[in-house]
Amino acid sequence: MPHPTASTIGELKKTDYRYMSVKDELRKNLIVKLRAGEMIFPGILGYRDSVIPQAINGILAKHDMLFLGLREQAKTRMLRLLPTLLDEYIPVLAGVDINDDPLQPMTITGRRIVEEQADAAKIEWVHRNLRYQEKLATPDVTIADLIGEIDLVKHAEGRYLSDESTMHYGLIPRSNRGLFAINELPDLAPRIQVGLFNVLEERDIQIRGYPIRLNLDVCLVFSANPEDYTNRGRIVTPLKDRIGTVVRTHYPETTQEALQIVSENAWLTRNAGPSPSGVKVLVPQFISEIVEEVVRLARTSPHVSQASGVSVRTSIANAETVVSNAERRGILSGEDYVVARICDLQHVAASSRGKIEMTLSEDDGGEDKLIQSLIGEAVKNTFNRLTKGLQFDGISEEFKGNITFPAGDELPAEEFVANMKALKPLYQSATQVRKTLDLGDSPGALAAAGEFVLEGLYVNNRLSKYNSKGKTFFRR
């Protein structure tokens, strides 16, 4: 809609504007979108039948809401999409510290302006993007940050403490007529959480015990990890009781949803942008599935803390690392078109460290050993699933003659293919896998298929593998 033109209360009264509470506003616009068949939380994948209905019901019920889930489950993204359900513009009184409705002023200052200036009182228009405030809860957050404090400078000027003008309002009052979000609510000190009781229950605030009360019009929303996620803190029970709806989030339920999330969020195109390398990297579907399988296995591994979870950021970072290593190979070899291969997976340990929390403290290399183990299991599962029905016995037989086959990310695709041609069973199997997986006709695709076959035989104990001077070799 175009920016409204009314600039005074008198001009506003000539329009069809009527005061509506924030929660009624959210509910009204949500109903319009539902009837029109529009997406309520655009860009959020995998939640259509599980999480989004919970959030919709909470909005329809005019509840304050808590989004509860492990790391990287789109909690904050959903919170930041809530303002799209607000009216595009609302009028507020000019000259008031907090958003005050021109027709129903809440503050003493606002009422005084309307009383003195009547229809000539100035108004301003606030866009919905400015009606959302967010605070990350940390142990050092004070009640003054959220609610407010007495401004001693104003008091020293001779104003009474009971006068609203002596108060410096905190984030919640300044979010009046909008949404206020607190991220990681359990990290908020219990005594500060107690300070939210009245805001949630009675919609008013009191500063320093003085009789300054504001009947706030604000929708409070929160995000939190489950209580057993960390030992940093918890949500006090009376506060949980005052939150109307708790929306439980989850990780992607299907591989396709997870792959789509990675595709939309990872930086995978490197031959364009402000710092192009000139190398176009193609990531085969089976490589993407292995990257996702690593995370899926980590989420069920007894060696990984499931209370901490394994975030989607792990998949995104690993996918970017795979592309980066393939890009590096292309830069060093002079190739302008590179297909990601199994050898690129050995570098994802760098992007997985710190994202996979182990259940027991082990030696310094314990985390890397776990990651490599997960990669091997992911390759095995993916290889056995995608090549089911194909025969590779001839390759193992060919290696009986004490043959050693070089591999690794230092080999350009054409050199890898030339080496495969010397082993006819391997070349034939790689060609078959390339066609089965629809990888294309380039040398890079054939090299990717061949290395996938070799690694698949290795993880199934039909070949061995060793490293020497930074290079990788397969043998019987």
Secondary structure, 3 states (H helix, E strand, C coil): CCCCCCCEHHHHHCCCCCCCCHHHHHHHHHHHHHHHCCCCCCCCCCCCCCHHHHHHHHHHCCCCEEEECCCCCCHHHHHHHHHHHCCCEEEEECCCCCCCCCCCCCCHHHHHHHHHHHHHCEEEEEEHHHHEEEEECCCCCCHHHHCEEECHHHHHCCCCCCCHHHEEECHHHHCCCEEEEEECHHHCCHHHHHCCHHHHHCCEEECCCCCCEEECCEEEEEEECCCCCCCCCCCCHHHHHHCCEEEECCCCCCHHHHHHHHHHHCCCCCCCCCCCCCCEEECCHHHHHHHHHHHHHHCCCCCECCCCCCCHHHHHHHHHHHHHHHHHHHHHHCCCEEECCHHHHHHCHHHHCCCCCECCCCCCCHHHHHHHHHHHHHHHHHHHHHCCCCCCHHHHHHHHHCCEEEECCCCCHHHHHHHHHCCHHHHHHHHHHHHHCCCCCCHHHHHHHHHHHHHHHHHCCCCEEEEECCEEEEEC
